[in-house]
Amino acid sequence: MPMSMNISETAFLRLLQLSSATLPVGAYAFSQGMETAIEKSWLTDANKVSEWLAVQITESQALVDIPLLYRLMLACNAQQDQSLKYWNAYALACRETSELRLNDTALALALVRLVEKLDISLRLPESQLSYLTVFAAVAAYWQIPVRQAASGYLWAWLENQVAAATKLVPLGQFQAQNILADLLQLIPPAVDKAEKLEDQDIGASLPTLAMMSSWHERQYSRLFRS
């Protein structure tokens, strides 16, 4: 990421830390419905995995998570506690299954524990937290620009999903890197789309993903949490 994108070197390095696959929040433990889709032979090769993830970037992340991240960071930067509480609740309400909500809240708790160990003091709602909320608060604390934080959040999500597919399909390492290379091109347009979204337009539903996530809890053999 070039420095011409109005991000300081320190903020850039913090962004790498926050979006790293080694961030100890347990994102690797959730497949977000992918494990069931593979079990049912809906995702059988790299092309189908790429299509599955591309739809989520353009029709879910760009319409839900990223516009919410913008609003959460704005609330953090302006110290607007009520707005932060509102958009946190909104994020949780957008999770279509118990598994997706658990994914969100479990990562949030893990990130809260991490920032406490790093002696970072955050203004967070005294309620169940979305991972988006804590991610936004940390990004604001580290003075990461909103657009770059959004790109980092999307990259971290995508990398984790491709890692899950690599184990489950399975995919080779070169196939996984090809998927990442193809789909990272969707991140800037997704962020652009999210930037322009009005409050009343935030929201999306992916019924197939929701069904796969719901069925995952009854899957006989599982590698990922449900």
DRENDOKOL-7428 format. One line per 10 residues: number of its first residue (from 1); their letters; for each residue x, y, z of C-alpha. Coordinates in nm, 2 decimals. Example, Ala and Ser with C-alpha at 12.3 -4.5 7.8 and 13.67 -1.06 7.14 Angstrom:
% DRENDOKOL-7428
1 = as = 1.23,-0.45,0.78; 1.37,-0.11,0.71
% end
This chain:
% DRENDOKOL-7428
1 = mpmsmniset = 0.00,0.00,0.00; 0.17,0.32,-0.11; 0.22,0.61,0.13; 0.04,0.83,-0.13; -0.29,0.69,0.01; -0.26,0.94,0.30; -0.16,0.69,0.57; 0.15,0.74,0.79; 0.41,0.47,0.81; 0.32,0.39,1.17
11 = aflrllqlss = -0.05,0.37,1.09; 0.03,0.14,0.79; 0.23,-0.09,1.01; -0.05,-0.10,1.27; -0.29,-0.18,0.99; -0.08,-0.48,0.89; -0.08,-0.59,1.25; -0.46,-0.55,1.28; -0.53,-0.74,0.96; -0.27,-1.01,1.00
21 = atlpvgayaf = -0.37,-1.38,0.99; -0.16,-1.42,1.31; -0.38,-1.18,1.51; -0.49,-1.41,1.80; -0.87,-1.37,1.77; -0.96,-1.72,1.65; -1.09,-1.63,1.31; -0.94,-1.95,1.18; -1.19,-2.15,1.38; -1.49,-2.04,1.17
31 = sqgmetaiek = -1.57,-2.13,0.81; -1.89,-1.92,0.79; -2.10,-2.19,0.62; -1.82,-2.29,0.37; -1.76,-2.62,0.54; -2.12,-2.73,0.48; -2.12,-2.60,0.12; -1.81,-2.82,0.05; -1.96,-3.12,0.24; -2.27,-3.09,0.00
41 = swltdankvs = -2.04,-3.07,-0.30; -2.15,-2.72,-0.39; -1.79,-2.60,-0.38; -1.57,-2.85,-0.55; -1.29,-2.65,-0.70; -1.10,-2.32,-0.69; -1.33,-2.15,-0.94; -1.64,-2.23,-0.74; -1.48,-2.11,-0.42; -1.38,-1.79,-0.59
51 = ewlavqites = -1.73,-1.73,-0.71; -1.87,-1.80,-0.36; -1.64,-1.55,-0.20; -1.68,-1.29,-0.48; -2.06,-1.28,-0.42; -2.00,-1.22,-0.05; -1.76,-0.93,-0.11; -1.99,-0.75,-0.35; -2.33,-0.84,-0.21; -2.27,-0.87,0.16
61 = qalvdiplly = -1.94,-0.71,0.28; -1.99,-0.40,0.06; -2.35,-0.36,0.18; -2.32,-0.45,0.55; -1.98,-0.48,0.72; -1.78,-0.21,0.54; -2.05,0.07,0.56; -2.10,-0.02,0.92; -1.72,-0.01,0.98; -1.72,0.34,0.84
71 = rlmlacnaqq = -2.00,0.45,1.08; -1.84,0.28,1.38; -1.50,0.44,1.32; -1.67,0.78,1.28; -1.84,0.73,1.61; -1.51,0.63,1.77; -1.32,0.93,1.63; -1.60,1.17,1.74; -1.65,0.99,2.08; -2.02,0.95,2.00
81 = dqslkywnay = -2.10,0.67,2.25; -2.47,0.65,2.16; -2.40,0.62,1.79; -2.13,0.36,1.86; -2.39,0.16,2.06; -2.65,0.19,1.79; -2.43,0.07,1.50; -2.29,-0.21,1.72; -2.64,-0.34,1.78; -2.71,-0.29,1.41
91 = alacretsel = -2.41,-0.51,1.31; -2.52,-0.79,1.54; -2.87,-0.77,1.41; -2.74,-0.83,1.05; -2.60,-1.17,1.14; -2.84,-1.41,0.99; -2.77,-1.73,1.20; -2.65,-1.82,1.54; -2.32,-1.94,1.40; -2.25,-1.61,1.22
101 = rlndtalala = -2.34,-1.42,1.53; -2.12,-1.64,1.74; -1.84,-1.59,1.49; -1.88,-1.21,1.53; -1.91,-1.20,1.91; -1.63,-1.46,1.98; -1.38,-1.27,1.77; -1.49,-0.95,1.95; -1.42,-1.09,2.29; -1.08,-1.23,2.18
111 = lvrlvekldi = -0.98,-0.89,2.04; -1.09,-0.71,2.36; -0.87,-0.95,2.56; -0.58,-0.88,2.33; -0.61,-0.50,2.35; -0.63,-0.52,2.73; -0.30,-0.70,2.73; -0.16,-0.43,2.50; -0.27,-0.17,2.75; -0.50,0.00,2.49
121 = slrlpesqls = -0.79,0.19,2.65; -1.10,0.19,2.43; -1.45,0.34,2.47; -1.68,0.05,2.40; -2.05,-0.01,2.47; -2.13,-0.20,2.78; -2.32,-0.47,2.59; -2.25,-0.77,2.36; -2.00,-0.65,2.11; -1.96,-0.71,1.74
131 = yltvfaavaa = -1.61,-0.77,1.61; -1.66,-0.48,1.37; -1.70,-0.25,1.67; -1.38,-0.36,1.84; -1.19,-0.36,1.51; -1.32,0.00,1.44; -1.22,0.11,1.79; -0.87,-0.02,1.76; -0.83,0.12,1.41; -0.94,0.46,1.53
141 = ywqipvrqaa = -0.71,0.44,1.84; -0.41,0.37,1.61; -0.52,0.65,1.38; -0.56,0.43,1.07; -0.76,0.61,0.80; -1.11,0.47,0.75; -1.07,0.36,0.40; -0.75,0.18,0.47; -0.90,0.02,0.78; -1.19,-0.10,0.56
151 = sgylwawlen = -0.95,-0.25,0.30; -0.76,-0.42,0.58; -1.07,-0.57,0.73; -1.18,-0.71,0.40; -0.84,-0.85,0.33; -0.83,-1.03,0.67; -1.18,-1.18,0.60; -1.08,-1.29,0.25; -0.75,-1.44,0.36; -0.92,-1.64,0.64
161 = qvaaatklvp = -1.19,-1.77,0.40; -0.93,-1.88,0.15; -0.73,-2.05,0.42; -1.05,-2.24,0.52; -1.10,-2.35,0.16; -0.74,-2.46,0.13; -0.80,-2.71,0.41; -1.15,-2.82,0.31; -1.17,-2.85,-0.07; -0.87,-2.90,-0.05
171 = lgqfqaqnil = -0.68,-2.64,-0.26; -0.32,-2.63,-0.35; -0.12,-2.33,-0.23; -0.09,-2.19,-0.58; -0.46,-2.22,-0.63; -0.52,-2.03,-0.31; -0.29,-1.75,-0.41; -0.46,-1.73,-0.75; -0.80,-1.68,-0.57; -0.65,-1.41,-0.35
181 = adllqlippa = -0.49,-1.24,-0.65; -0.82,-1.24,-0.84; -1.05,-1.13,-0.55; -0.83,-0.86,-0.40; -0.92,-0.66,-0.71; -1.28,-0.66,-0.58; -1.18,-0.49,-0.25; -1.13,-0.13,-0.37; -1.47,-0.12,-0.56; -1.64,-0.28,-0.26
191 = vdkaekledq = -1.50,0.00,-0.04; -1.61,0.26,-0.29; -1.96,0.11,-0.29; -1.97,0.11,0.09; -1.86,0.48,0.11; -2.16,0.59,-0.09; -2.42,0.39,0.09; -2.69,0.58,0.29; -2.79,0.46,0.64; -3.12,0.33,0.52
201 = digaslptla = -2.96,0.12,0.25; -2.73,-0.08,0.48; -2.82,-0.45,0.49; -2.82,-0.76,0.27; -2.93,-1.12,0.28; -2.75,-1.42,0.13; -3.00,-1.70,0.18; -2.77,-1.98,0.06; -2.50,-1.87,0.29; -2.75,-1.85,0.58
211 = mmsswherqy = -2.87,-2.20,0.51; -2.52,-2.34,0.49; -2.44,-2.18,0.82; -2.75,-2.31,0.99; -2.70,-2.66,0.86; -2.34,-2.66,0.98; -2.44,-2.72,1.34; -2.58,-3.06,1.24; -2.30,-3.16,1.01; -2.17,-3.50,1.13
221 = srlfrs = -1.80,-3.43,1.09; -1.67,-3.07,1.14; -1.33,-2.90,1.15; -1.48,-2.56,1.23; -1.69,-2.42,1.51; -2.06,-2.38,1.50
% end
